[in-house]
């Protein structure tokens, strides 16, 4: 699952040891088109689903809009990974437990 998120460029590429930044990995590794697609899906999901919009607004209040969109795109990438792996339908309640 983590490898898929990394391949979709939904997570940072940095090396951390003992809570200290030790360097950056290969930032251009992965599929840039998948990264773009998940960010676009996140933008459309914010407009369509109220629970997703609440998640985005909570993240945006703590950080900034770009970080919030990337966090949401990572959640969507993880959800799509499990949908493809387990061959099940998408369930928003599993993604956003409230």
Backbone as JSON Lines, residues from 0, in Angstrom:
{"i":0,"aa":"X","n":[0.82,-1.18,0.0],"ca":[0.0,0.0,0.0],"c":[0.87,1.25,0.0]}
{"i":1,"aa":"X","n":[1.9,1.27,0.84],"ca":[2.78,2.43,0.88],"c":[3.54,2.61,-0.42]}
{"i":2,"aa":"X","n":[3.89,1.49,-1.06],"ca":[4.59,1.58,-2.34],"c":[3.7,2.19,-3.4]}
{"i":3,"aa":"X","n":[2.4,1.86,-3.38],"ca":[1.48,2.42,-4.36],"c":[1.33,3.92,-4.15]}
{"i":4,"aa":"X","n":[1.2,4.35,-2.9],"ca":[1.09,5.79,-2.61],"c":[2.34,6.52,-3.06]}
{"i":5,"aa":"X","n":[3.48,5.92,-2.86],"ca":[4.73,6.53,-3.3],"c":[4.8,6.57,-4.82]}
{"i":6,"aa":"X","n":[4.36,5.5,-5.49],"ca":[4.36,5.46,-6.94],"c":[3.44,6.52,-7.52]}
{"i":7,"aa":"X","n":[2.35,6.83,-6.81],"ca":[1.41,7.85,-7.26],"c":[1.84,9.25,-6.87]}
{"i":8,"aa":"X","n":[3.0,9.38,-6.26],"ca":[3.53,10.66,-5.78],"c":[2.58,11.35,-4.81]}
{"i":9,"aa":"X","n":[1.94,10.55,-3.95],"ca":[1.0,11.09,-2.99],"c":[1.65,11.33,-1.63]}
{"i":10,"aa":"X","n":[2.89,10.92,-1.47],"ca":[3.61,11.12,-0.21],"c":[4.96,11.77,-0.49]}
{"i":11,"aa":"X","n":[5.53,12.36,0.53],"ca":[6.84,13.0,0.37],"c":[7.94,11.97,0.18]}
{"i":12,"aa":"X","n":[8.98,12.38,-0.47],"ca":[10.14,11.53,-0.66],"c":[11.29,12.1,0.16]}
{"i":13,"aa":"X","n":[11.31,11.76,1.43],"ca":[12.38,12.26,2.29],"c":[12.8,11.17,3.25]}
{"i":14,"aa":"X","n":[14.02,11.27,3.68],"ca":[14.58,10.28,4.61],"c":[14.64,10.9,6.0]}
{"i":15,"aa":"X","n":[14.0,10.26,6.97],"ca":[13.96,10.75,8.34],"c":[14.48,9.67,9.27]}
{"i":16,"aa":"X","n":[15.37,10.06,10.16],"ca":[15.88,9.16,11.17],"c":[15.91,9.91,12.49]}
{"i":17,"aa":"X","n":[15.34,9.33,13.51],"ca":[15.31,9.94,14.84],"c":[14.66,11.33,14.78]}
{"i":18,"aa":"X","n":[13.56,11.41,14.0],"ca":[12.8,12.65,13.82],"c":[13.65,13.79,13.25]}
{"i":19,"aa":"X","n":[14.73,13.46,12.55],"ca":[15.56,14.47,11.91],"c":[15.63,14.17,10.42]}
{"i":20,"aa":"X","n":[15.56,15.21,9.62],"ca":[15.62,15.05,8.18],"c":[17.05,14.73,7.76]}
{"i":21,"aa":"X","n":[17.23,13.63,7.08],"ca":[18.56,13.18,6.67],"c":[18.81,13.33,5.18]}
{"i":22,"aa":"X","n":[17.8,13.72,4.44],"ca":[17.98,13.91,3.01],"c":[16.69,13.66,2.26]}
{"i":23,"aa":"X","n":[16.79,13.75,0.95],"ca":[15.62,13.52,0.1],"c":[15.89,12.31,-0.77]}
{"i":24,"aa":"X","n":[14.82,11.62,-1.07],"ca":[14.93,10.49,-1.98],"c":[14.77,10.96,-3.41]}
{"i":25,"aa":"X","n":[14.44,10.06,-4.28],"ca":[14.23,10.37,-5.68],"c":[12.85,10.98,-5.84]}
{"i":26,"aa":"X","n":[12.78,12.29,-5.9],"ca":[11.49,12.99,-5.93],"c":[10.73,12.79,-7.23]}
{"i":27,"aa":"X","n":[11.41,12.48,-8.31],"ca":[10.74,12.31,-9.59],"c":[10.42,10.85,-9.88]}
{"i":28,"aa":"X","n":[10.57,10.01,-8.88],"ca":[10.24,8.6,-9.03],"c":[8.73,8.44,-8.96]}
{"i":29,"aa":"X","n":[8.19,7.58,-9.78],"ca":[6.75,7.35,-9.76],"c":[6.09,7.88,-11.03]}
{"i":30,"aa":"X","n":[4.79,7.87,-11.02],"ca":[4.02,8.24,-12.19],"c":[3.4,9.62,-11.97]}
{"i":31,"aa":"X","n":[3.87,10.61,-12.72],"ca":[3.39,11.97,-12.52],"c":[1.94,12.12,-12.95]}
{"i":32,"aa":"X","n":[1.49,11.29,-13.88],"ca":[0.11,11.37,-14.34],"c":[-0.86,10.84,-13.29]}
{"i":33,"aa":"X","n":[-0.46,9.8,-12.58],"ca":[-1.28,9.31,-11.47],"c":[-1.35,10.34,-10.35]}
{"i":34,"aa":"X","n":[-0.24,10.99,-10.07],"ca":[-0.22,12.04,-9.06],"c":[-1.17,13.16,-9.43]}
{"i":35,"aa":"X","n":[-1.13,13.57,-10.68],"ca":[-2.03,14.62,-11.16],"c":[-3.48,14.16,-11.07]}
{"i":36,"aa":"X","n":[-3.75,12.91,-11.46],"ca":[-5.12,12.4,-11.47],"c":[-5.71,12.35,-10.06]}
{"i":37,"aa":"X","n":[-4.91,11.95,-9.07],"ca":[-5.42,11.88,-7.71],"c":[-5.64,13.28,-7.12]}
{"i":38,"aa":"X","n":[-4.82,14.24,-7.49],"ca":[-5.05,15.62,-7.03],"c":[-6.33,16.16,-7.66]}
{"i":39,"aa":"X","n":[-6.54,15.88,-8.94],"ca":[-7.79,16.3,-9.6],"c":[-8.99,15.62,-8.97]}
{"i":40,"aa":"X","n":[-8.87,14.33,-8.67],"ca":[-9.97,13.61,-8.02],"c":[-10.26,14.21,-6.65]}
{"i":41,"aa":"X","n":[-9.23,14.61,-5.94],"ca":[-9.42,15.23,-4.63],"c":[-10.16,16.55,-4.77]}
{"i":42,"aa":"X","n":[-9.8,17.35,-5.77],"ca":[-10.48,18.63,-5.98],"c":[-11.96,18.43,-6.31]}
{"i":43,"aa":"X","n":[-12.27,17.44,-7.13],"ca":[-13.67,17.18,-7.46],"c":[-14.42,16.57,-6.29]}
{"i":44,"aa":"X","n":[-13.74,15.74,-5.48],"ca":[-14.39,15.11,-4.33],"c":[-14.77,16.14,-3.28]}
{"i":45,"aa":"X","n":[-13.97,17.19,-3.13],"ca":[-14.27,18.24,-2.17],"c":[-15.61,18.89,-2.51]}
{"i":46,"aa":"X","n":[-15.87,19.06,-3.79],"ca":[-17.11,19.7,-4.21],"c":[-18.32,18.77,-4.14]}
{"i":47,"aa":"X","n":[-18.09,17.47,-4.17],"ca":[-19.19,16.51,-4.27],"c":[-19.59,15.85,-2.97]}
{"i":48,"aa":"X","n":[-18.65,15.67,-2.04],"ca":[-18.93,14.91,-0.82],"c":[-18.7,15.78,0.41]}
{"i":49,"aa":"X","n":[-19.72,15.96,1.24],"ca":[-19.56,16.83,2.42],"c":[-18.55,16.3,3.44]}
{"i":50,"aa":"X","n":[-18.46,14.99,3.62],"ca":[-17.5,14.43,4.58],"c":[-16.06,14.7,4.11]}
{"i":51,"aa":"X","n":[-15.83,14.59,2.84],"ca":[-14.5,14.88,2.29],"c":[-14.19,16.36,2.41]}
{"i":52,"aa":"X","n":[-15.19,17.2,2.2],"ca":[-14.99,18.64,2.36],"c":[-14.63,18.99,3.8]}
{"i":53,"aa":"X","n":[-15.26,18.34,4.78],"ca":[-14.93,18.58,6.19],"c":[-13.49,18.16,6.49]}
{"i":54,"aa":"X","n":[-13.07,17.01,5.96],"ca":[-11.69,16.56,6.15],"c":[-10.72,17.58,5.57]}
{"i":55,"aa":"X","n":[-11.01,18.04,4.36],"ca":[-10.15,19.02,3.7],"c":[-10.07,20.31,4.5]}
{"i":56,"aa":"X","n":[-11.2,20.8,4.99],"ca":[-11.22,22.05,5.75],"c":[-10.46,21.92,7.06]}
{"i":57,"aa":"X","n":[-10.54,20.76,7.72],"ca":[-9.77,20.54,8.95],"c":[-8.27,20.57,8.66]}
{"i":58,"aa":"X","n":[-7.86,19.89,7.6],"ca":[-6.44,19.89,7.22],"c":[-5.96,21.27,6.81]}
{"i":59,"aa":"X","n":[-6.79,21.98,6.07],"ca":[-6.43,23.3,5.57],"c":[-6.28,24.29,6.72]}
{"i":60,"aa":"X","n":[-7.08,24.13,7.76],"ca":[-7.0,25.03,8.91],"c":[-5.69,24.84,9.67]}
{"i":61,"aa":"X","n":[-5.18,23.6,9.69],"ca":[-3.93,23.32,10.42],"c":[-2.7,23.65,9.6]}
{"i":62,"aa":"X","n":[-2.74,23.4,8.3],"ca":[-1.6,23.64,7.42],"c":[-1.96,24.66,6.35]}
{"i":63,"aa":"X","n":[-1.85,24.26,5.09],"ca":[-2.3,25.13,4.0],"c":[-3.05,24.29,2.97]}
{"i":64,"aa":"X","n":[-3.57,24.92,1.96],"ca":[-4.41,24.23,1.0],"c":[-3.71,23.16,0.2]}
{"i":65,"aa":"X","n":[-2.46,23.39,-0.15],"ca":[-1.72,22.41,-0.95],"c":[-1.47,21.14,-0.16]}
{"i":66,"aa":"X","n":[-1.09,21.28,1.1],"ca":[-0.85,20.12,1.95],"c":[-2.16,19.36,2.17]}
{"i":67,"aa":"X","n":[-3.25,20.09,2.31],"ca":[-4.55,19.45,2.52],"c":[-4.98,18.66,1.29]}
{"i":68,"aa":"X","n":[-4.76,19.21,0.11],"ca":[-5.11,18.5,-1.13],"c":[-4.26,17.24,-1.29]}
{"i":69,"aa":"X","n":[-2.96,17.36,-0.99],"ca":[-2.08,16.18,-1.1],"c":[-2.45,15.11,-0.08]}
{"i":70,"aa":"X","n":[-2.85,15.51,1.12],"ca":[-3.29,14.54,2.13],"c":[-4.56,13.83,1.66]}
{"i":71,"aa":"X","n":[-5.46,14.57,1.06],"ca":[-6.68,13.97,0.55],"c":[-6.4,13.07,-0.64]}
{"i":72,"aa":"X","n":[-5.48,13.48,-1.51],"ca":[-5.14,12.63,-2.65],"c":[-4.47,11.34,-2.17]}
{"i":73,"aa":"X","n":[-3.71,11.4,-1.09],"ca":[-3.11,10.19,-0.52],"c":[-4.2,9.27,0.01]}
{"i":74,"aa":"X","n":[-5.21,9.82,0.68],"ca":[-6.32,9.0,1.17],"c":[-7.05,8.33,0.01]}
{"i":75,"aa":"X","n":[-7.26,9.06,-1.06],"ca":[-7.94,8.49,-2.22],"c":[-7.09,7.42,-2.9]}
{"i":76,"aa":"X","n":[-5.78,7.64,-2.94],"ca":[-4.89,6.64,-3.53],"c":[-4.91,5.35,-2.72]}
{"i":77,"aa":"X","n":[-4.88,5.49,-1.39],"ca":[-4.95,4.3,-0.54],"c":[-6.28,3.59,-0.7]}
{"i":78,"aa":"X","n":[-7.37,4.35,-0.78],"ca":[-8.69,3.74,-0.96],"c":[-8.77,3.0,-2.29]}
{"i":79,"aa":"X","n":[-8.25,3.6,-3.35],"ca":[-8.31,2.94,-4.66],"c":[-7.42,1.7,-4.68]}
{"i":80,"aa":"X","n":[-6.32,1.72,-3.94],"ca":[-5.46,0.54,-3.85],"c":[-6.24,-0.64,-3.25]}
{"i":81,"aa":"X","n":[-6.95,-0.38,-2.15],"ca":[-7.7,-1.45,-1.51],"c":[-8.89,-1.9,-2.35]}
{"i":82,"aa":"X","n":[-9.5,-0.98,-3.07],"ca":[-10.6,-1.35,-3.96],"c":[-10.08,-2.29,-5.06]}
{"i":83,"aa":"X","n":[-8.92,-1.96,-5.62],"ca":[-8.35,-2.81,-6.68],"c":[-7.85,-4.13,-6.13]}
{"i":84,"aa":"X","n":[-7.21,-4.11,-4.96],"ca":[-6.64,-5.33,-4.4],"c":[-7.71,-6.31,-3.96]}
{"i":85,"aa":"X","n":[-8.73,-5.81,-3.24],"ca":[-9.75,-6.69,-2.67],"c":[-10.96,-6.89,-3.56]}
{"i":86,"aa":"X","n":[-11.03,-6.16,-4.68],"ca":[-12.16,-6.25,-5.61],"c":[-13.49,-6.0,-4.9]}
{"i":87,"aa":"X","n":[-13.55,-4.89,-4.15],"ca":[-14.76,-4.5,-3.43],"c":[-15.2,-3.12,-3.91]}
{"i":88,"aa":"X","n":[-16.4,-2.75,-3.54],"ca":[-16.92,-1.43,-3.91],"c":[-16.35,-0.37,-2.96]}
{"i":89,"aa":"X","n":[-16.29,0.86,-3.44],"ca":[-15.83,1.99,-2.63],"c":[-16.84,2.27,-1.53]}
{"i":90,"aa":"X","n":[-16.35,2.45,-0.31],"ca":[-17.22,2.76,0.82],"c":[-16.64,3.96,1.55]}
{"i":91,"aa":"X","n":[-17.33,5.09,1.47],"ca":[-16.85,6.33,2.07],"c":[-16.75,6.2,3.59]}
{"i":92,"aa":"X","n":[-17.61,5.38,4.2],"ca":[-17.6,5.23,5.66],"c":[-16.3,4.58,6.15]}
{"i":93,"aa":"X","n":[-15.7,3.73,5.33],"ca":[-14.42,3.13,5.71],"c":[-13.27,4.13,5.56]}
{"i":94,"aa":"X","n":[-13.4,5.02,4.6],"ca":[-12.35,6.0,4.34],"c":[-12.34,7.11,5.39]}
{"i":95,"aa":"X","n":[-13.52,7.55,5.78],"ca":[-13.65,8.64,6.76],"c":[-14.49,8.14,7.92]}
{"i":96,"aa":"X","n":[-13.86,7.5,8.86],"ca":[-14.58,7.02,10.03],"c":[-14.91,8.19,10.93]}
{"i":97,"aa":"X","n":[-16.21,8.36,11.18],"ca":[-16.61,9.48,12.02],"c":[-17.61,9.06,13.07]}
